[in-house]
């Protein structure tokens, strides 16, 4: 029976009720040690009853460095269903759990944008798929205790699955301790996880009194009772354990934290057991899972037999579960046993446990924990463990490399492993640890390449903190040392990314170096190193070599062995810089499809951002919204803050176009507030967000506000960004409307040079539109007509309609109403078709002013083009192509049941009743 937990039980009941109705949900319980989280989990399992399938796991301290240890235990009941998963996801999970030797590189489904990171994402998606499969015949309750000790790889996979759960009938219930020791990479209990959560606090005095009375009886002297209540402070575990530790005497006033007093209480209970039983408990606590098949052989090596478990069972400290595992009464009991053991005894137990385990990473870790002196063979084994951790996409590689370095007898070998540890820590996001390791390694070697690689580690840490100039300088200096060109190329490509946020001059400095780098013709990065300077330098007003089509560069890179799509991402972004939007649209769409097929999820938000930009610039606003919405979901689920900011800002721009002004403001605010957890720099989406807000202002007739934002954007440090360049025509329009065309003069001159370098008809059309607005009135008509003529050769309906609107407005102002009408009518039709409501309203007003009644708008301002949400429309389009729910789920990284749920909601919105009607309805 639980006392005082009605609120928590109601929250859990809501989670279970949702799962019974086919809805998935997540709840994280947080609280101090002993506050009752585990009791609430047990209560949830009981309340779920036979109607639910239940899977359960818990984090264990010693497993915190073993990738996927927790996840493998949780998903063990579903491993016989792996065949239902899409191929890349199945292979990723098999590799993560050590069920396959397939390391999946290159065309076999390989690594993603951050190397092993893509595998981590695939494992998360596979977790989602397997949880959905386990819930296929009845709802699933997934219970995870002690999240603070869960290994980082398992936690990441579970978080990704949790964020994408929708309509599978899965209830995911987690518990994390606050105020305890940190696990691998910092305790997740101490940082927000982005999940719905509830804080579990102490019991009220009345409930605490009832619990204490049940534990020790009603005859407890009032002085002892009052002291126990005060000491326990509403903590249920303290109310049940402190009386046992105190015996007939009241507890002494404590100066220790409550958790420490509870550990002492458990110490006392264990100390009273026979020595052999204490040893057996230490083996069980050390073995992570408490499996008897390992614990008993390990104990036997220490002279202890199974009979010695009986006193611990009799005292209620442990039980043996149906699956032959030793379960401790409370996780703190395990901690107490581990903390009280002297070092030499823990070393002996680790060695015994290793002897009872088969060859593998767990055995290697226990041997490492037992080691008391350098051991070359063990260091080699740990390095192999680290390599496997990287290939599986799991965290833990840094810890394995570092431990291997400590056990390496020779100085050079130890330094090499410290460098590898620093690089692995960077990939795992442990920036402080990476810098500490880099500092230690750099003080031990004079090797030029090692120092360059360590500077790359430091640069990566600075980049993720937003120190872009420092990151750029470190990478540029590292690439300039006497290292082989392939290493330098990688560093310069990374430096280009940092320089993009640092300013024009840093960008040019990187590209100048990249252009003259003596890469071999067959180097996979050579086509990229040649293409990037040619694509970007002319946009900065600097000379460069000829720019061939981006497809030629991509194909050459593939022939040379570049990893596709990962190594080709920057081609998409660079091609946009000089206005090759059609090439970006084609290549990015191809790479997105390739990433889907291979399951390379980590790179998709980047590709989808570039693709959405190209779709927007071509006037395909709905396609851009679908692409950006999916990319944003993936970026959020995978913790890619840069692309969360960029994609949110791009969606804000689209909201400004169709007049959803409040939604635009909300999205822009979110984009501007989205930075990494360790970043002090402005948000990556700042430029797009400012353009979105300016476009909203311009659409609402607030030319002054629009001009202020756009002038800052187009003349500031990010003026070379794609969004800043493309925003110049809006600045010109706003400045002219204000009667201050000189505010746009500098930006227009830059834009004119850019259009000449871009050499695209649509770009020249925009320049001519700006010239018509800025130039003398007597030249306006000729210039407007020239702009419209250029528009005819490029399908960019929104910009063409805006030019027609401005020309029509100019004609009406010069009293040529008859001439104005066809241009205004054409503009209105396009704006209505694109649901660009603010511009449609303006065209409608202008058309009415010519004496011609304007047609009534088909939909009110701010109404989207389709009644379907972006995800519903995306799913419906794929279903209309004949794909099954499972096929669609694999493409969109959802569960089949979620796909079915969205289709079920889409049918009535489209006034249809079956899948066969979708092609016509869409």
VOFIMAR-395488 format. One line per field, with one value per residue (C-alpha): x, y, z. Coordinates in steps of 0.1 Angstrom, whole numbers, plus 5000, padded with zeros to 4 digits. Each point is the difference from the previous one (the first is absolute). Layout:
<sites>
u = [X	...]
v = [Y	...]
w = [Z	...]
</sites>
This chain:
<sites>
u = [5000	5013	4993	4995	5007	4965	5013	5028	4977	4974	5028	5010	4964	4997	5030	4986	4965	5016	5018	4968	4984	5029	5018	5036	5013	5031	5005	5033	4999	5027	5010	5026	5012	4973	4972	4979	5006	5006	4969	4980	5015	4990	4966	4996	5008	4974	4974	5007	4991	4998	4986	5035	5032	5027	5037	5024	5036	5021	5032	5030	5031	5026	4982	5001	5029	4987	4981	4964	5003	4966	4983	5010	4984	4968	4995	5011	4963	4996	5032	4981	4981	5030	4991	4970	5024	5012	5034	5022	4983	5002	5037	5007	4983	5017	5034	4992	4991	5030	4977	5017	5036	4987	5016	4979	5022	4997	4972	4990	4982	5031	5006	4982	5009	5018	5016	4985	4973	4978	5001	4988	4971	4992	5001	4975	4977	5003	4991	4969	4991	5006	4979	4972	5003	4998	4968	4984	4977	4995	5012	5036	5013	5037	5015	5036	5014	5032	5003	5029	5021	4988	5028	5000	4994	4969	4987	5004	4982	4971	4997	4998	4973	4981	4999	4986	4974	4965	4973	5016	4984	5033	5002	5036	5006	5035	5014	5032	5017	5009	5029	5019	5034	5003	5001	5018	5002	4982	4969	4969	4980	5016	4991	4968	4992	4971	4975	4968	5011	4987	5020	4995	5002	4999	4969	4979	5003	4967	5010	5035	4985	4977	5029	5022	4972	4996	5038	5007	4965	4979	5019	5031	5008	4991	5035	5014	4972	5004	5038	4995	4974	5024	5030	4981	4985	4972	5024	4982	5032	5014	4967	5004	5038	5011	4979	5017	5035	4991	4986	4984	5020	4990	5023	5026	4995	5014	5026	5002	4978	4970	5014	5033	4980	4980	5033	5012	4967	5005	5037	4988	4976	5026	5027	4979	5001	5026	5032	4994	4965	5015	5025	4972	4980	5030	5003	4963	5003	5031	4985	4976	4970	5004	4998	5004	5018	5028	4997	5003	5031	5017	4991	5013	5034	5000	4991	4963	4971	4963	4990	5015	4973	4974	5006	4996	4968	4987	5007	4981	5030	4998	4977	5007	4977	4983	5027	5028	5012	5008	4979	5009	4972	5010	5027	5015	5008	5021	5018	5006	5015	5023	5011	5008	5023	5037	5019	5019	4967	4983	5031	4998	4962	5005	5026	4977	4970	5022	5010	4964	4991	5006	5024	4986	4998	4985	5028	5026	4984	5001	5036	5008	4984	5020	5033	5026	5029	5006	4990	5007	4977	4971	5006	4998	4967	4986	5009	4981	4970	5002	5001	4970	4981	5006	4989	4969	4992	5002	5015	5028	5028	5016	5000	5015	5027	5009	5002	5020	5025	5003	5009	5024	5036	5018	4996	4994	4973	4983	5001	4985	4971	4995	4996	4974	4982	4999	4986	4974	4989	4994	4978	4981	4994	5021	5018	5017	5013	5012	5020	5014	5013	5013	5020	5014	5009	5016	5024	5013	5009	5018	4983	4986	4970	4991	5000	4979	4975	4998	4995	4971	4986	5003	4985	4970	4994	5002	4977	4972	5004	4995	5036	5002	5030	5021	4989	5008	5035	5008	4990	5017	5033	4997	4995	5030	5025	5021	4972	4989	4975	4971	5001	5003	4970	4978	5010	4995	4965	4992	5015	4977	4970	5014	5010	4965	4988	5031	4998	5010	5037	5004	4979	5023	5031	4989	4990	5032	5020	4977	5003	5038	5002	5021	4975	5005	4976	4986	4995	4962	5000	5018	4967	4986	5032	4998	4963	4995	5023	4986	4964	5005	5029	4982	4970	5024	5013	5033	5015	4997	5003	4972	4970	4989	4965	4999	4990	5034	5017	4977	5006	5037	5001	4980	5024	5029	4984	4983	4974	4966	4979	5021	5030	4977	4979	5021	4996	4962	5006	5028	4980	4973	5025	5004	4964	5002	4967	4988	5032	4996	4964	5010	5030	4985	4968	5022	5022	4969	4986	5034	5002	4965	5009	5032	4984	5026	4978	5026	5006	4964	4992	5029	4990	4964	5008	5018	4973	4973	5019	5001	4963	4991	5021	4982	4966	4991	4989	4980	5028	5025	4977	4998	5037	5009	4974	5014	5036	4991	4985	5031	5022	4981	5000	5038	5010	5014	4994	5015	4975	4971	5007	5005	4969	4978	5010	4993	4965	4996	5007	4974	4975	5007	4993	4965	4991	5002	5015	4997	5013	5029	5009	4998	5023	5025	5002	5006	5027	5018	4998	5013	5037	5021	5002	5035	4997	5001	5000	4968	4977	5010	4966	5004	5002	4970	4980	5007	4990	4968	4991	5008	4979	4971	5004	5001	4969	4982	5009	5026	5028	5020	5003	5008	5027	5017	5003	5010	5027	5016	4998	5014	5028	5010	5026	4978	4993	5016	4974	4975	4970	5017	5009	4965	4984	5014	4970	4978	5022	4998	4962	4998	5024	4983	4966	5015	5014	5035	5015	5035	4997	5001	5028	5029	4981	4987	5035	5012	4969	5006	5036	4986	4974	5027	5021	4969	4991	4964	4970	4979	5028	5002	4962	5003	5028	4979	4971	5022	5013	4965	4992	5032	5004	4984	4963	5005	5020	4977	4977	5028	5018	4968	4993	5036	4996	4968	5016	5028	4974	4984	5031	5001	4971	5000	4963	5001	5028	4985	4966	5017	5016	4967	4984	5026	4997	4962	5002	5023	4976	4970	5019	5008	4962	5003	4974	4991	5036	5004	4970	5015	5032	4981	4976	5028	5018	4968	4994	5035	4999	4966	5014	5030	4979	5022	4972	5017	5011	4966	4983	5023	4994	4962	5001	5020	4977	4969	5016	5001	4962	4999	4984	5024	4989	4992	5028	4993	5015	5005	5034	5023	4983	5024	4997	4991	4976	5027	5029	5034	5005	4965	5006	5034	4986	4970	5023	5020	4969	4986	5031	4991	5023	4989	4999	5032	5017	4989	5011	5035	5003	4989	5015	4967	4981	4974	4973	5008	4997	4966	4989	5009	4983	4969	4999	5007	4971	4971	5020	5002	4964	5010	4997	5027	5036	4991	4984	5032	5016	4969	4995	5036]
v = [5000	5035	5030	5035	4991	5007	5027	4978	4970	5021	5011	4964	4990	5027	4985	4965	5011	5016	4969	4979	5024	4996	5033	5000	5020	5007	5009	5006	4999	5020	5000	4994	4965	4981	5024	4972	5000	4963	4993	5021	4980	4967	5015	5009	4964	4987	5025	4991	4964	4972	5023	5014	4985	5012	5004	5013	5011	5021	5019	4986	5020	4976	4998	5037	4997	4969	5012	4987	4979	5013	5000	4964	4989	5020	4987	4964	4988	5014	4988	4972	5027	5018	4988	5024	5031	5017	4986	5029	5002	4963	4999	5029	4984	4966	5018	5020	4968	4980	4977	5006	5006	5023	5034	5016	5024	5018	4986	4975	5028	5016	5028	5033	5036	4996	4965	4977	5025	4987	4965	5014	5016	4968	4980	5025	4996	4962	5003	5019	4973	4971	5017	5005	4963	4989	5021	4985	4975	5018	5033	5001	5013	5008	5007	5013	5007	5018	5019	5019	4969	4990	4999	5030	4980	4983	5033	5018	4971	5001	5038	4999	4973	5018	5032	4982	4979	5009	4974	4966	4994	5002	5014	5009	5006	5010	5010	5020	5009	5036	5011	4968	4991	5007	4972	4999	5034	5017	4989	5003	5004	5034	5013	5005	4971	5016	4975	5005	4996	5001	5008	4975	5018	4990	4987	5023	4997	4981	4975	4996	4993	4973	4983	5001	4985	4972	4993	5000	4997	5025	4997	5020	5026	5034	5014	4973	5004	5038	4997	4974	5021	5030	4980	4984	5033	4981	4975	4966	4980	5018	4994	4963	4995	5025	4984	4967	5016	5019	4970	5010	5032	5033	5009	5026	5034	4998	5023	4977	5002	4976	4978	4995	4991	4975	4985	4997	4983	4974	4996	4990	4974	4984	5000	4978	4972	4972	5010	4976	5014	5035	4988	4985	5032	5019	4977	5005	5038	5000	4977	5028	4977	4976	4970	4968	4983	5026	5008	4964	4990	5033	4995	4964	5014	5019	4970	5008	4978	5004	4991	5032	5019	4987	5025	5030	4985	4994	5036	5012	5018	4981	4977	4976	5008	4976	5006	4990	5035	5013	5031	5025	5014	5035	5015	5018	4966	4991	5034	4994	4966	5014	5030	4981	4974	5007	5005	4967	4981	5018	4993	4963	4999	5017	4975	4971	5014	5004	4964	4989	5020	4990	5020	5034	5036	4993	4976	5026	5027	4979	4990	5037	5009	4972	5012	5014	5005	5007	4971	5002	4971	5014	5035	4985	4983	5033	5017	4974	5006	5037	4993	4978	5026	5025	4976	4991	5037	4999	5023	4985	5001	5030	4982	4968	5019	5019	4969	4983	5030	4996	4963	5005	4995	5021	5038	5004	4973	5016	5034	4986	4986	5032	5018	4974	5005	5037	4996	4974	5023	5028	4977	4990	5037	5000	5032	5006	4965	5003	5032	4985	4970	5022	5021	4969	4984	5031	5003	4965	5002	5021	4982	5026	4980	4992	5037	5008	4974	5013	5035	4986	4986	5034	5017	4977	5009	5037	4996	4984	5027	5026	5013	4999	5023	4979	4968	5014	5012	4967	4980	5023	4998	4962	4996	5022	4978	4973	4974	4980	5017	4976	5009	5037	4997	4986	5028	5027	4987	5002	5034	5011	4992	5020	5029	5002	5013	5020	5024	5005	5004	4967	4982	5014	4991	4964	4997	5016	4973	4972	5011	4995	4969	4974	4971	4970	4998	4967	5013	4998	5036	5015	5007	5017	5020	5013	5006	5020	5029	5002	5001	5024	5024	5018	5006	5019	5021	4980	4983	4962	4973	4988	4985	4967	4985	4987	4966	4996	5007	4976	4972	5006	4999	4967	4985	5009	4983	5028	4989	5008	5018	5012	5015	5016	5021	5032	4999	5006	5030	5015	4998	5021	5028	5009	4995	4965	4992	4975	4980	5000	4989	4971	4988	5005	4981	4972	4999	5001	4970	4983	5008	4985	4968	4996	5011	5028	5021	5024	5018	5005	5032	5017	4987	5008	5036	5005	4983	5021	5032	4990	4991	5033	5020	4981	5011	4964	5012	4969	4977	5021	4999	4962	4996	5024	4986	4965	5012	5020	4969	4980	5028	5003	4963	4997	5031	5020	5035	5018	4985	5003	5037	5003	4979	5017	5034	4987	4989	5035	5014	4978	5011	5036	4993	4987	5025	4979	5029	4987	4966	5018	5019	4969	4980	5028	5004	4963	5001	5029	4983	4966	4995	4971	4993	5014	5028	5037	5011	5012	4973	4985	5010	5037	5012	4980	5010	5037	4997	4982	5028	5026	4983	4998	5038	5007	4979	5019	5034	5008	5011	5018	4969	4979	5024	5001	4962	4996	5027	4984	4966	5010	5022	4980	4973	4973	5020	4972	4974	4988	5015	5034	5001	4990	5025	5030	5005	5002	5026	5021	4998	5010	5028	5014	4998	5020	5026	4992	4981	5009	4975	4972	5014	4981	4967	5005	5005	4968	4983	5012	4986	4968	4997	5006	4971	4978	5005	4987	5015	5000	5018	5026	5004	5009	5024	5017	5002	5017	5024	5009	5009	5019	5017	5030	4997	5004	4968	4980	4985	4988	4985	4983	4985	4988	4983	4983	4988	4983	4985	4982	4979	4987	4984	5021	5009	5019	5024	5004	5009	5025	5017	5001	5015	5027	5008	5001	5023	5023	5001	5008	5028	5015	4999	4971	4979	4980	4990	4991	4976	4969	5002	5003	4972	4977	5008	4994	4966	4988	5013	4983	4967	5002	5010	5031	5019	5033	5005	4989	5025	5027	4990	4999	5035	5013	4983	5015	5034	4997	4998	4962	4980	4975	4964	4989	4980	4962	4996	5025	5016	4976	4969	4973	4987	4965	4988	4974	5005	4997	4965	4989	5014	4984	4966	5004	5008	4969	4979	5014	4987	4964	4996	4978	5014	4980	5015	5035	4994	4990	5031	5025	4982	4995	4969	4984	5006	5037	5001	4983	5024	5031	4985	4993	5037	5011	4982	5021	5032	4991	4988	4965	4966	4978	4999	4996	5035	5017	5006	5019	5019	5012]
w = [5000	4991	5022	4987	4963	4986	4976	4987	4996	4981	4976	4995	4995	4973	4983	5001	4989	4969	4991	5004	4975	4975	5010	5010	5029	5021	5037	5018	5038	5017	5037	5026	5011	5019	4992	4986	4962	4998	5021	4975	4971	5018	5006	4963	4990	5024	4988	4964	5007	4975	4973	4994	4988	5024	4992	5027	5005	5023	4998	5019	5010	4987	4966	4994	4976	4982	4969	4997	5032	5013	4966	4993	5033	4993	4965	5005	4999	4965	4984	4982	4981	4985	4965	4999	5002	4969	4989	5012	5034	5005	4991	5023	5030	4993	4999	5031	5019	4986	4981	4967	4988	4973	5006	4973	4982	4967	4978	5027	5019	5016	5023	5000	5002	5032	4994	5026	5007	4972	5014	5033	4983	4981	5033	5014	4971	5003	5036	4990	4975	5024	5027	4975	4990	5036	5004	4968	5018	5034	5015	5012	5034	4998	5034	5005	5035	5010	4968	5016	4996	4965	4975	4977	4968	5014	5013	4967	4982	5025	4998	4962	5002	5027	4980	4969	5017	4989	4994	5009	5034	5019	5035	5008	5037	5013	5033	5007	5032	5007	5022	4995	4984	4963	4976	4967	4984	5029	5018	4977	5032	5003	4966	4981	4976	4981	5013	5021	5036	5035	5031	5028	5034	5036	5017	5021	5038	5002	4973	5014	5034	4986	4981	5031	5021	4975	5001	5037	5016	5020	5033	4989	5027	4988	5005	4977	4975	4998	4996	4972	4982	5002	4988	4971	4988	4982	4983	4999	4998	5031	5018	4994	5004	5027	5027	4992	5003	5032	5018	5033	5002	4982	4972	5007	4986	4965	4984	4970	4969	5002	4972	5020	5031	4980	4986	5036	5009	4973	5010	5034	4986	4978	5027	5021	4974	4998	4982	4971	4995	4999	4973	4980	5002	4988	4970	4992	5003	4977	4973	4989	4991	5030	4977	5020	4970	5005	5037	5013	4980	5009	5037	4998	4989	5032	5021	5004	4991	4992	5035	5013	4983	5025	5028	4976	4987	5035	5011	4969	4986	4967	4981	4971	4970	4977	4974	5024	5010	5034	5006	5028	5022	4989	4977	5030	5016	4969	5004	5036	4994	4973	5021	5031	4984	5002	4968	5001	5004	4971	4978	5008	4993	4966	4991	5011	4980	4970	5003	5000	4969	4963	4979	4992	5010	5035	5008	4988	5022	5031	4994	4995	5033	5016	4986	5024	4976	4963	4978	4962	4991	5020	4986	4965	5009	5013	4968	4981	5023	4992	4963	5003	5020	4972	4974	5019	5003	5038	5026	5021	4974	5018	5034	4984	4981	5032	5022	4973	5000	5038	4996	4971	5010	4973	5000	4962	5000	5030	4984	4968	5020	5018	4967	4989	5034	4994	4965	5013	5028	4975	4979	5032	5008	5032	4992	5034	5001	4964	5008	5032	4981	4972	5024	5017	4966	4985	5030	4993	4963	4974	4971	4975	4989	5036	5009	4969	5009	5036	4987	4979	5032	5017	4969	5001	5036	4993	4970	5020	5026	4974	5000	4962	4994	5025	4984	4965	5011	5017	4969	4976	5020	5004	4962	4994	5018	4983	4998	4970	4977	5007	5037	4991	4977	5027	5023	4974	4992	5037	5002	4971	5022	5029	4978	4985	5034	5006	4970	4964	5005	5018	4973	4973	5019	5003	4964	4987	5020	4988	4963	5000	5022	4981	5003	4977	4972	5013	5036	5009	5012	4970	4980	5031	5006	4964	4999	5032	4991	4965	5014	5029	4993	4970	5023	5023	4971	4997	4970	4996	4975	4977	5017	4984	5008	5035	4988	4983	5034	5018	4975	5000	5038	5000	4974	5022	5030	5019	5024	4986	5011	5030	4981	4974	5024	4997	4962	5004	5023	4980	4967	5015	5008	4964	4991	4984	5017	4974	5004	5038	4997	4978	5019	5035	4990	4987	5032	5022	4982	5004	5037	5005	4981	5020	5033	5004	5022	5015	4967	4990	5019	4983	4965	5006	5010	4967	4981	5017	4992	4963	5000	5016	4975	4972	5014	5011	5034	5011	4990	5019	5031	4998	4996	5028	5023	4997	5003	5031	5017	4993	5011	5033	5006	4993	5020	4970	5015	4970	4976	5024	5000	4962	4991	5025	4985	4965	5011	5015	4966	4984	5026	4992	4963	5007	5026	5032	5018	5036	4989	4983	5031	5021	4977	4996	5038	5004	4973	5016	5034	4987	5007	5012	5038	5001	4975	5007	4963	4982	4986	4967	4985	5009	4964	4988	5030	4995	4963	5010	5025	4974	4974	5025	5006	4963	4994	5027	4986	5027	4976	5027	5022	4970	4988	5034	5002	4964	5001	5030	4983	4966	5013	5031	5006	4985	4968	4979	5012	4974	5018	5004	4963	4989	5024	4982	4976	5031	5015	4968	5000	5037	4997	4969	5017	5029	4976	5010	4971	5010	5029	4974	4979	5014	5002	4964	4987	5016	4986	4965	5001	5013	4972	4974	5016	5003	4963	5005	4982	5032	5019	4973	5001	5037	4994	4973	5024	5026	4973	4989	5037	5005	4966	4984	4993	4963	4998	5023	4973	4978	5030	5013	4966	4997	5034	4991	4968	5020	5023	4971	4995	5036	5019	5032	5003	5033	4990	4965	5016	5023	4971	4982	5031	5003	4963	5003	5030	4981	4970	5022	5017	4965	4993	4975	5017	4969	4994	5037	5002	4981	5021	5032	4991	4990	5033	5020	4984	5008	5036	5005	4986	5023	5030	5003	5018	5008	4965	4986	5022	4987	4964	5007	5014	4971	4975	5016	4998	4962	5000	4995	5028	5013	5005	5036	5015	5000	5035	5029	5006	5019	4988	4988	4964	5011	5028	5009	5023	4984	5013	4989	4966	4997	5010	4977	4970	5006	5005	4967	4983	5011	5029	5029	5036	5008	4969	5010	5036	4989	4978	5026	5030	5017	5012	4976	5026	5001	4961	5002	5027	4978	4970	5021	5009	4964	4983	5014	4995	4963	4999	4990	5016	4985	4989	4964	4999	5011	4965	4989	5033	5000]
</sites>
